[in-house]
Amino acid sequence: MATKDVDDVIHDLTALFSSDERDFLVRNNGDQVNISSLNGKIVGLYFSGSWFGPSYRFTPKLVELYNEVASKEEFELVFVSSDRDEESFNGYFSEMPWLAIPFSDTDTIDRLNDSFDIMGIPDLIIIDSDGKILTENGISVVLGYGVDAYPFSRERIEFLKEQEEEAKMNQTLSSILVSSSRNYLLSKDGKQVPASELEGKTVGLLFLSSQEPCVEFVEPRAEFSKPCVEFTNTLVEIYNKLKNKGEKFEVVLISLNFEEEEFKKGLEIIPWLALPYKDSTTVKLACYFDVTTLPTLVIIGPDGKTVNSNVVEIVEEFGIDAYPFTQERLDVLAEIEKAKLESQTLQSLLVSSDDDDFVIDKNGSKVLVSELEGKTVGLLFSVSSHEPCVEFTNTLVEVYNKLKDIGEKFEVVLISLNYEEDEFKKGLETIPWLVLPNKDKIMTKKLVRYFDVLNLPTLVILGPDGKTVNSNVAELVEEHGIDAYPFTQERIAALAEIEKAKLESQTLESLLVSGDDNFVIGKNGSKVPISELVGKNVVLYFSAHWCPPCRRFTPKLIKTYNEIKEKDDAFEVIFISSDSDQSSFEEYFSIMPWLALPFGDSRKKLLNRTFKVEGIPTAVAIGPSGRTVTKDVVELVMDHGAKAYPFTEEQLKHLEEQEEEIAKGWPEKLKHHLHPEHELKRAHRPGYCCDACEEMGKGWSFYCEECDFDLHPKCALEKVEEEGKNGNDAAQNGKEGFVCEGDVCRRV
């Protein structure tokens, strides 16, 4: 879909901000200001809401900038509220010295959000005096450059960026930590310490807790947040050891938007220095060093240059051994880790010191790690409150108990990623195996990084020699249960052969019959035996009412289903529900003309595993023989509707040949009034959004590569008689800004 350069669009401020009943904006005292007063000014559209922390915290910074700039009478801001009630709007707007769209004008507010494609708040769009967009990234500009960014032109921003790059090249400790109004830092007792005393030292800039808008728009957490507290404790230990050894190392705390009392409380637990509370440079430094996660520890070398942009993970993993955090030191540590990997043992993984050479059982009793040597050991990374982890734990308990009953030398050690002690203890109640103590968070983080754990649950298998057999067998256990043991490559290869044989002999009964569960249900709850569906083309439709993409796709599938049933009664769809409760299932199923598995049926889990359903909607076609035809029914129905039936490769090839034959009659190039700048070329496209009707397309398109502009062939080739004539009448029949004819709506 085309993405226009912002300079190509001219915005009329009256058209943007007015409505049929209103030609004014309002101030927080109730005064009405005519929109025409904005003509010739630089105008910012501030999309914000009091209910969202990052918005509420950014507003004072914007007020500060506005008060400095507005005196020039060439700049104005307009608040576009996302507040949920008028009381909230009035309270929030009372803090703003600028104008606003009246809260009651929801149509204009919605239109502005749509026009500027606002995906989140806060957002700041700045328009110049000619109506052109200066920047769509006003939040970042204000945070990064403040009033210096005015008048927000591209040239001004580029100049500031060049200055910033030059500053980075010539960076010194003073240029980072000293401002025009301050040349000192604070000690924990509140005394001023000249920043010059840090010259020649290795300095860590520690960004802790609270989240500013430039820090991923995350909601604030209590001072200090759990990760920040844990890391601070680790760093305090390292800091004190380095000081005792006489190393020239210092840390400066840069706290982001704490309450003053919380800031003072935070100073009490640290032995190092800090920037003053709400210092003007804190957010600029966060943006300067591109701080996106907390905690972050930036290392500045003795020469004032940046050595490393974040050593938090390095400090957590290697402690004092990571000092002085240079690339040379990191290279040495990497070689040490490589050697460890090659000589990996259970002891090297689970023992951090002579005092921490044990794991515990569910009752808290210590079990020496040495007692696990010679066994196959699974390291289970899990969170007790995470539903997929709960479900997997139940499956693994069953497998574990069976292996124990038959005398296998198998053990599991839980690596809990729960932060709260209560959650950790609660998780122990349901497991029969061992666990790494919850206090050993440093070891936990090391293991997460060491095994590159990206998903939960993860079950790493270690062989009797302590070497890694498999980095994650969670899916294998879910799919094959005890049959996957001992999880070696040889066993996995054997299972693959078994699965291949199952696939080749797959029938509808083997998929849908499990013990006494040999039926699906109809609209009135009647049972339909699976045997009555044998020999038919069957689609298994995995969907849920809570899923917006599912709700959008279901009407398309209903239409396709009805069209196919008119021509072939030997076709059926079976709804496999992922709904949260029985009532949601029944409400959703009530609009469907097909069959369903009963809600909560155990066969759903087996079908999910068989077809590796990772997202919904998913629809799988089963042929008359019971063999799988394709798992891409959703895509095929969206592209071709009923024409894709019976979803076989032969049918798809036939459709492609038809399209190719039709395309021979199309021009290679054409001009179109929706894109007068360039010719559109006929092209095969893997996927696109039509810039006329805004529907998705695949295959043939009339395309402008330079502008990334696509038209469906039917939109591009549609004849428009007497173009422009009666255009206004046609537009009245469709959405404003479109002409709708048949099943095509064209933008005008």
C-alpha positions in Angstrom: 0.0 0.0 0.0 1.3 3.5 -0.8 2.9 5.5 1.9 3.2 9.1 1.0 6.0 11.4 2.1 4.6 13.7 4.7 5.6 16.7 2.5 3.1 15.6 -0.2 0.1 16.3 2.0 -1.3 19.8 2.6 -3.7 20.0 5.6 -6.3 22.7 5.9 -6.6 23.5 9.6 -10.3 24.5 9.3 -11.1 21.2 7.7 -9.1 19.3 10.3 -10.5 20.9 13.4 -14.0 22.1 12.6 -17.3 20.3 12.3 -20.7 21.3 10.8 -21.8 22.7 14.1 -18.4 24.2 15.3 -15.8 26.6 13.9 -13.9 27.1 17.2 -11.6 25.4 19.7 -11.7 25.8 23.5 -9.4 26.8 26.3 -9.5 25.3 29.8 -11.4 28.4 31.1 -14.2 27.7 28.6 -13.2 30.5 26.1 -13.9 29.7 22.5 -11.1 30.5 20.0 -11.9 30.7 16.3 -10.0 28.1 14.3 -8.9 30.8 11.8 -6.6 32.2 14.4 -4.3 29.3 13.8 -3.7 30.3 10.2 0.0 31.0 9.5 1.1 29.3 12.7 3.0 26.1 13.5 0.4 23.8 15.0 0.9 20.6 17.1 -1.8 18.0 17.5 -1.3 16.5 20.9 -3.0 13.0 21.2 -3.1 12.2 24.9 -5.2 10.9 27.8 -5.0 11.3 31.6 -5.5 7.6 32.2 -2.2 6.5 30.6 0.9 7.1 32.7 3.4 8.0 30.0 0.9 10.6 28.6 0.4 12.1 32.0 4.1 12.3 32.7 5.0 13.7 29.3 2.5 16.6 29.5 4.6 18.7 32.0 7.5 18.6 29.6 5.3 19.8 26.8 3.9 22.6 29.0 7.5 23.7 29.7 8.3 23.8 26.0 5.0 25.5 25.1 5.5 28.3 27.6 8.9 29.1 26.2 7.8 29.0 22.5 4.2 30.3 22.6 5.3 33.8 23.5 6.5 34.2 19.9 2.8 33.9 18.9 3.8 31.6 16.0 3.1 28.3 17.7 0.0 26.6 19.1 -1.0 23.2 20.4 -4.4 21.4 20.1 -5.2 18.7 22.6 -7.0 15.7 21.0 -8.3 13.8 24.1 -8.5 10.0 24.6 -10.1 10.5 28.0 -13.0 8.2 28.9 -15.3 10.8 30.5 -15.7 14.6 30.6 -14.6 14.9 34.2 -11.2 13.2 33.4 -10.9 15.5 30.3 -11.6 18.6 32.3 -9.1 17.7 35.1 -6.4 16.9 32.6 -7.1 19.8 30.3 -6.9 22.2 33.3 -3.1 21.6 33.4 -2.7 22.6 29.7 -2.2 26.2 28.6 -3.2 25.4 25.0 -6.4 24.7 23.0 -8.5 21.6 22.6 -11.1 19.9 20.5 -14.3 19.9 22.7 -14.6 16.6 24.5 -18.2 16.2 23.2 -17.0 16.3 19.5 -16.2 12.6 19.4 -16.6 12.5 15.6 -13.8 15.0 15.0 -11.6 13.3 17.6 -12.1 9.9 15.9 -11.5 11.4 12.5 -8.2 13.0 13.6 -7.1 9.7 15.1 -7.9 7.9 11.8 -6.4 10.6 9.6 -3.1 10.5 11.3 -3.1 6.8 12.0 -2.6 7.2 15.7 -1.7 3.8 17.1 -0.9 4.8 20.7 -0.5 7.7 23.1 1.1 10.1 23.7 1.6 11.2 20.1 2.4 14.6 18.8 2.0 15.6 15.1 3.5 19.0 14.2 2.2 20.9 11.1 3.9 24.0 9.6 2.3 27.3 8.7 1.6 26.0 5.2 -0.3 22.9 6.4 2.6 20.4 5.7 3.6 17.9 8.4 6.9 18.8 9.9 7.2 15.7 12.0 5.1 12.7 13.0 7.6 11.9 15.9 7.0 15.0 18.0 7.3 13.1 21.3 10.8 11.9 20.5 11.8 15.4 19.2 10.5 17.1 22.4 12.2 14.6 24.7 15.4 14.6 22.8 15.9 18.3 22.0 13.3 20.2 24.0 12.8 23.9 23.0 16.0 23.7 20.9 13.9 21.8 18.3 11.8 24.8 17.5 10.5 25.5 14.8 10.6 21.7 14.3 11.6 21.9 10.7 13.4 19.0 9.0 16.5 21.3 8.6 16.4 22.1 12.3 16.1 18.5 13.4 18.9 17.4 11.0 21.1 20.2 12.4 20.5 19.0 16.0 21.2 15.4 15.0 24.4 16.4 13.4 25.3 18.3 16.6 24.4 15.2 18.6 26.6 13.0 16.4 29.5 15.5 16.7 29.0 15.6 20.4 29.2 11.8 20.6 32.4 12.0 18.6 33.8 14.6 21.0 32.1 13.2 24.0 33.6 13.9 27.4 32.4 13.1 30.9 31.6 16.8 31.4 29.5 17.0 28.2 27.4 14.1 29.5 27.0 15.0 33.2 27.4 18.8 33.4 24.7 21.3 32.3 24.6 25.1 32.1 23.0 25.3 35.6 24.8 22.4 37.3 28.4 21.1 37.5 28.0 18.7 40.4 26.4 15.3 41.4 24.8 14.3 44.6 26.2 11.8 47.2 23.8 9.6 49.1 23.7 12.1 52.0 22.7 14.9 49.6 26.1 16.6 49.4 27.3 18.2 46.1 30.3 16.4 44.5 32.0 18.2 41.6 31.6 16.1 38.4 35.2 16.9 37.7 36.2 14.5 40.4 35.1 11.6 38.1 37.5 12.6 35.3 39.9 9.7 34.5 37.7 7.1 36.1 35.6 4.3 34.5 32.0 5.5 35.2 28.8 3.6 35.0 25.6 5.5 34.3 22.8 3.5 36.0 19.3 4.1 34.6 16.8 2.7 37.1 13.0 2.1 37.3 10.1 4.3 36.2 9.4 4.6 32.5 9.5 7.7 30.4 7.8 7.8 26.9 11.2 7.3 25.3 11.6 4.1 27.3 9.1 2.0 25.4 5.9 3.6 26.8 5.8 1.1 29.6 3.6 1.8 32.6 5.6 2.8 35.8 6.5 0.4 38.4 7.0 0.8 42.2 10.4 2.2 43.2 12.5 0.3 42.7 11.0 -2.4 40.4 12.0 -6.0 41.0 14.5 -6.3 38.2 16.1 -2.9 39.3 16.2 -4.0 42.9 17.9 -7.3 42.1 20.4 -5.7 39.8 21.2 -2.9 42.2 22.0 -5.5 44.9 24.3 -7.2 42.5 26.0 -4.0 41.5 26.4 -2.8 45.1 28.4 -6.0 45.8 30.6 -5.5 42.7 31.0 -1.8 43.4 32.2 -2.4 47.0 34.7 -5.1 45.9 36.1 -2.8 43.2 36.5 0.1 45.7 38.2 -2.2 48.2 40.7 -3.2 45.5 41.4 0.5 44.8 39.9 0.5 41.3 39.0 3.9 39.8 35.4 3.1 39.2 32.3 5.1 40.0 28.5 4.8 39.4 26.1 7.6 38.8 22.4 6.9 39.3 20.0 8.4 36.7 16.5 8.0 38.1 13.7 8.5 35.6 10.7 10.3 37.0 10.5 9.0 40.5 8.5 10.8 43.1 10.9 12.9 45.2 10.3 10.8 48.4 11.0 7.6 46.4 14.1 9.2 44.9 15.4 10.0 48.4 14.5 6.5 49.6 16.4 5.1 46.6 19.5 7.1 47.5 19.6 5.4 50.9 20.3 1.9 49.5 23.2 2.9 47.1 26.8 3.7 47.9 27.4 5.8 44.8 26.5 9.2 43.3 23.3 10.4 41.5 22.0 13.2 39.3 19.7 15.5 41.2 16.0 14.7 41.3 14.2 15.7 38.1 17.4 17.1 36.6 16.7 18.5 33.1 19.4 16.2 31.6 17.9 12.8 32.8 15.5 12.2 30.0 17.9 13.7 27.4 20.5 11.2 28.6 18.0 8.3 28.3 17.3 9.3 24.7 21.0 10.1 24.0 22.0 6.5 25.0 18.8 5.0 23.5 17.7 3.5 26.8 14.8 1.1 26.0 15.0 -1.3 28.9 15.5 -0.9 32.7 17.8 -1.3 34.4 20.5 -0.1 31.9 24.2 0.4 32.9 26.2 2.5 30.4 29.9 2.3 30.8 32.0 5.4 30.1 35.8 4.9 29.9 38.5 7.1 31.6 38.7 9.2 28.4 35.0 10.0 28.6 34.0 7.9 25.6 31.3 5.2 25.7 32.8 1.8 26.2 29.5 -0.2 26.3 25.9 0.9 25.9 24.5 -1.6 28.4 26.4 -4.2 30.5 23.5 -5.3 32.8 23.5 -8.8 31.5 27.3 -9.0 31.5 27.4 -7.9 35.1 24.6 -10.4 36.1 26.4 -13.2 34.4 30.1 -12.6 35.2 30.0 -10.2 38.2 33.3 -8.5 39.0 35.1 -10.6 36.4 33.4 -8.4 33.7 35.4 -5.3 34.8 36.4 -3.0 33.1 33.7 -4.0 30.6 35.9 -3.3 27.6 35.5 -5.3 24.3 38.8 -6.9 25.0 37.5 -8.2 28.4 34.3 -9.4 26.8 36.3 -11.3 24.2 38.2 -13.0 27.0 35.0 -13.9 28.8 33.5 -15.3 25.5 36.5 -17.6 25.2 36.0 -18.8 28.8 32.3 -19.4 28.1 33.2 -21.3 25.0 35.5 -23.6 27.0 32.8 -24.1 29.6 30.3 -25.1 26.9 32.7 -27.7 25.6 33.3 -29.1 29.1 29.7 -28.6 30.3 28.6 -30.7 33.3 25.6 -30.7 35.6 27.9 -29.1 38.3 29.0 -26.3 36.0 25.4 -25.5 35.2 23.7 -25.7 38.6 26.5 -25.0 41.2 27.6 -21.4 41.7 29.8 -21.9 44.8 30.7 -24.5 47.4 27.8 -23.1 49.5 25.3 -23.3 46.7 25.8 -26.9 45.5 22.2 -28.1 46.0 18.7 -27.8 44.7 15.6 -28.3 46.8 12.5 -30.6 46.8 8.9 -29.3 47.1 9.2 -29.5 50.9 12.4 -27.3 50.9 14.8 -30.1 51.7 18.2 -29.8 50.1 19.3 -32.3 47.5 22.9 -32.2 46.4 23.5 -31.6 42.6 26.0 -34.5 42.7 23.1 -36.9 43.4 21.7 -36.1 39.9 24.9 -37.0 38.0 24.4 -40.0 35.7 20.7 -39.2 35.2 18.8 -37.7 32.3 17.8 -34.3 33.7 15.2 -31.8 32.4 15.6 -28.2 33.2 12.1 -26.8 33.2 11.8 -23.0 32.7 8.3 -22.0 33.7 6.1 -19.4 35.3 3.4 -20.8 37.6 0.7 -18.3 36.6 1.2 -18.7 32.8 -1.6 -20.8 31.4 0.6 -22.7 28.8 3.0 -23.5 31.6 0.3 -24.8 33.8 -1.0 -27.0 31.0 2.4 -28.3 30.2 3.3 -28.9 33.8 0.2 -31.2 34.1 1.4 -33.2 31.1 4.9 -33.4 32.3 3.8 -34.6 35.8 2.1 -37.5 34.2 5.1 -38.4 32.1 7.5 -37.9 35.0 5.5 -40.2 37.3 5.3 -42.9 34.6 9.0 -42.8 34.1 9.6 -43.0 37.8 7.2 -46.0 38.1 9.2 -47.9 35.5 12.6 -47.1 37.2 14.0 -44.7 34.7 16.9 -42.5 35.8 15.1 -39.2 35.0 14.8 -36.1 37.0 13.4 -32.6 36.5 14.7 -29.3 38.0 12.3 -26.4 37.9 14.0 -23.1 37.0 11.2 -20.8 38.2 10.8 -17.4 36.6 8.3 -16.2 39.2 9.4 -13.0 40.9 7.1 -13.2 43.9 8.0 -15.7 46.7 4.3 -16.5 47.2 3.9 -17.4 43.5 7.1 -19.5 43.7 5.8 -21.5 46.7 2.4 -21.9 45.1 4.0 -23.4 42.0 5.8 -26.0 44.1 2.5 -27.4 45.3 1.7 -29.1 42.1 5.1 -30.6 41.2 6.8 -33.8 42.3 10.3 -32.8 41.2 13.2 -30.6 42.3 13.7 -26.9 42.0 16.5 -24.3 41.9 16.0 -22.1 45.0 14.0 -18.9 44.3 16.7 -16.7 45.9 19.2 -17.8 43.3 18.1 -15.3 40.7 21.6 -14.7 39.3 21.9 -18.4 38.5 18.4 -18.4 37.0 19.3 -15.5 34.6 22.5 -17.1 33.6 20.7 -20.3 32.7 18.1 -18.4 30.7 20.8 -16.7 28.7 23.0 -19.8 28.4 20.2 -21.8 26.9 18.7 -18.8 25.0 15.3 -19.4 26.5 12.8 -17.4 24.3 9.5 -19.2 25.0 7.8 -20.6 28.0 7.5 -23.3 28.9 11.0 -24.6 27.8 12.3 -28.0 28.8 16.0 -28.4 28.3 17.3 -32.0 28.4 20.7 -32.9 29.8 22.1 -36.3 29.2 23.7 -38.5 31.8 27.1 -36.9 31.0 25.8 -33.4 31.7 25.8 -32.4 28.0 22.8 -30.8 26.3 20.7 -33.4 24.5 18.0 -31.1 23.3 17.4 -27.3 23.9 13.6 -27.6 24.2 11.4 -30.7 24.1 8.2 -29.1 25.3 6.4 -29.7 22.0 7.8 -33.3 21.8 6.4 -34.0 25.3 3.0 -32.5 24.5 2.8 -34.4 21.2 4.3 -37.8 22.2 4.2 -37.9 26.0 6.3 -40.7 27.5 7.1 -42.1 24.0 9.5 -39.1 23.5 11.9 -40.3 26.2 14.9 -40.2 26.4 14.6 -37.2 24.0 17.7 -38.0 22.0 18.1 -37.3 18.2 17.8 -41.1 17.6 14.4 -41.2 19.4 13.2 -38.0 17.6 14.1 -39.6 14.3 12.2 -42.8 15.2 9.1 -40.7 16.2 9.3 -38.8 12.9 9.1 -42.2 11.1 6.1 -43.2 13.2 4.4 -39.8 12.5 5.1 -40.3 8.8 3.4 -43.7 8.8 0.5 -42.2 10.8 0.1 -39.4 8.2 0.1 -41.9 5.4 -2.6 -44.0 7.1 -4.6 -41.0 8.5 -8.3 -41.3 8.4 -11.1 -39.1 9.6 -11.8 -41.6 12.4 -8.1 -41.6 13.5 -8.4 -37.8 13.8 -11.8 -37.4 15.4 -12.6 -40.7 17.3 -11.1 -41.1 20.8 -12.7 -43.8 22.9 -16.4 -43.0 23.4 -15.9 -39.6 21.8 -17.0 -40.6 18.3 -19.3 -37.8 17.4 -19.6 -34.0 16.7 -22.6 -31.9 17.5 -25.2 -30.1 15.3 -27.0 -26.9 15.9 -29.6 -28.3 18.3 -27.0 -30.2 20.3 -27.7 -33.5 18.4 -24.9 -35.9 18.1 -23.6 -36.6 14.6 -21.5 -39.8 14.3 -18.1 -39.3 12.7 -18.9 -42.3 10.5 -21.5 -40.2 8.7 -18.7 -37.8 7.6 -16.4 -40.4 6.3 -15.9 -40.0 2.5 -16.7 -36.2 2.6 -14.5 -33.2 2.2 -14.2 -31.8 5.8 -12.7 -28.6 7.0 -11.6 -28.3 10.7 -12.1 -24.7 11.7 -10.0 -23.5 14.7 -11.5 -20.3 15.9 -12.9 -18.3 18.9 -15.3 -15.5 19.5 -12.8 -13.4 21.5 -10.5 -13.3 18.4 -11.1 -10.3 16.2 -9.5 -11.8 13.1 -11.7 -14.9 13.6 -14.8 -12.8 13.8 -13.8 -11.0 10.6 -13.1 -14.3 8.8 -16.1 -16.3 9.9 -18.7 -14.4 7.7 -16.5 -15.0 4.7 -16.3 -18.7 5.6 -20.1 -18.9 6.1 -20.7 -17.4 2.6 -18.1 -19.8 1.1 -19.7 -22.8 3.0 -23.2 -22.0 1.7 -22.0 -21.6 -1.9 -20.1 -25.0 -1.8 -23.0 -26.8 -0.1 -25.3 -25.7 -2.9 -23.1 -27.6 -5.4 -21.7 -30.4 -3.2 -23.5 -31.8 -0.2 -20.5 -34.0 0.6 -18.8 -31.1 2.3 -18.7 -30.2 6.0 -17.0 -27.8 8.4 -16.3 -28.7 12.1 -15.8 -25.8 14.5 -12.9 -26.4 17.0 -13.5 -23.8 19.7 -10.8 -21.9 21.6 -13.5 -19.9 23.4 -13.1 -19.1 27.1 -16.4 -20.5 28.4 -19.5 -22.4 27.3 -21.7 -19.3 26.8 -19.1 -17.7 24.5 -18.9 -20.9 22.5 -22.7 -21.2 22.2 -23.1 -17.5 21.2 -20.4 -17.9 18.5 -21.6 -21.3 17.3 -25.1 -20.0 16.9 -24.2 -18.0 13.8 -22.4 -21.0 12.2 -24.3 -23.3 9.8 -22.0 -26.3 10.4 -21.0 -28.8 13.0 -18.7 -28.5 16.1 -16.7 -30.4 18.6 -18.4 -30.0 22.0 -16.9 -27.2 24.1 -14.0 -28.4 26.2 -13.6 -31.7 24.3 -10.3 -33.4 24.9 -9.9 -34.0 21.1 -9.2 -30.3 20.6 -5.8 -30.7 22.3 -4.9 -33.7 20.1 -6.0 -31.8 16.9 -4.0 -28.8 17.9 -0.9 -30.9 18.3 -1.5 -32.9 15.2 -1.8 -29.8 13.0 0.6 -27.7 15.1 -2.0 -24.9 15.4 -0.1 -21.9 16.6 -2.7 -19.2 15.9 -6.3 -18.7 15.0 -8.2 -18.6 12.7 -6.8 -21.8 11.2 -8.7 -24.1 8.9 -7.5 -27.5 7.8 -8.9 -29.4 4.8 -9.3 -33.2 5.1 -10.0 -35.0 1.8 -12.5 -37.9 1.3 -9.7 -40.4 2.1 -9.1 -38.8 5.5 -5.7 -37.5 4.5 -4.8 -33.8 5.0 -5.2 -31.7 1.9 -3.9 -28.3 3.2 -3.7 -26.3 6.3 -4.0 -23.0 4.4 -7.8 -22.9 3.9 -8.1 -19.5 5.6 -5.8 -18.0 3.0 -7.4 -19.8 0.1 -10.9 -18.8 1.1 -9.8 -15.1 1.5 -8.2 -15.2 -2.0 -10.6 -17.3 -3.9 -13.8 -18.0 -1.9 -15.8 -21.1 -3.0 -13.7 -21.3 -6.2 -10.8 -22.8 -4.1 -12.9 -25.9 -3.3 -11.9 -28.7 -2.7 -8.7 -26.9 -1.8 -6.4 -29.4 -3.7 -3.2 -28.5 -5.5 -5.0 -29.5 -8.8 -7.7 -26.9 -8.1 -5.3 -24.2 -7.2 -3.3 -24.9 -10.3 -6.5 -24.7 -12.3 -7.3 -21.3 -10.8 -3.8 -20.0 -11.5 -4.1 -21.1 -15.1 -7.5 -19.3 -15.4 -6.0 -16.1 -13.9 -3.0 -16.3 -16.3 -5.4 -16.7 -19.2 -7.5 -13.8 -18.1 -4.4 -11.7 -17.5 -3.3 -12.1 -21.1 -6.1 -9.6 -22.0 -4.8 -7.0 -19.6 -2.5 -4.2 -20.6 1.1 -4.4 -19.5 0.9 -0.8 -18.3 -1.9 1.7 -17.6 -2.5 5.2 -16.2 -5.1 5.6 -13.5 -6.7 8.7 -12.0 -6.0 7.5 -8.4 -2.2 7.6 -9.2 -1.6 10.2 -11.9 2.1 10.6 -11.0 3.3 7.3 -12.7 2.2 4.5 -14.9 1.1 1.3 -13.2 2.7 -1.9 -14.4 1.1 -5.3 -14.3 3.0 -7.4 -11.8 2.8 -10.6 -9.7 2.8 -9.6 -6.0 3.0 -12.0 -3.0 0.6 -9.9 -1.0 -0.6 -6.3 -1.0 -3.3 -3.9 0.1 -5.2 -2.3 -2.8 -5.0 1.5 -2.6 -8.5 1.8 -4.1 -10.8 -0.5 -2.1 -8.3 -1.2 0.8 -8.8 -4.9 0.6 -5.9 -7.4 0.7 -4.8 -8.9 -2.6 -2.4 -11.6 -3.8 -1.1 -12.4 -7.3 -1.8 -9.9 -10.1 -1.6 -6.2 -9.3 -1.2 -3.0 -11.2 1.8 -1.6 -9.3 4.0 1.4 -9.0 7.3 0.3 -7.4 8.5 3.8 -6.8 5.5 4.8 -4.7 4.6 1.3 -3.5 1.1 1.8 -4.9 -1.2 -1.2 -5.7 -4.5 -1.7 -7.4 -6.5 -4.9 -7.7 -6.9 -5.7 -11.4 -10.7 -5.3 -11.0 -10.1 -1.8 -9.5 -7.5 -0.8 -12.0 -9.5 -1.9 -15.1 -13.0 -0.9 -14.0 -14.4 1.6 -16.6 -15.5 4.9 -15.1 -18.0 6.5 -17.5 -17.6 10.2 -17.8 -15.1 10.4 -15.0 -16.1 13.1 -12.5 -19.6 13.3 -13.8 -22.2 12.6 -11.1 -19.2 12.0 -8.8 -20.8 13.8 -5.9 -24.1 11.8 -6.2 -22.1 8.5 -6.2 -20.1 9.6 -3.2 -23.2 10.1 -1.1 -24.0 6.4 -1.4 -20.8 5.3 0.3 -18.3 6.3 2.9 -17.1 9.9 2.7 -14.1 10.1 0.4 -15.1 7.0 -1.7 -17.2 6.2 -4.7 -18.9 2.8 -4.3 -20.1 0.8 -7.3 -20.9 -2.9 -7.0 -18.4 -4.6 -4.7 -15.7 -2.0 -5.3 -15.2 1.3 -3.4 -12.7 3.7 -5.0 -11.1 6.6 -3.2 -11.8 10.0 -4.8 
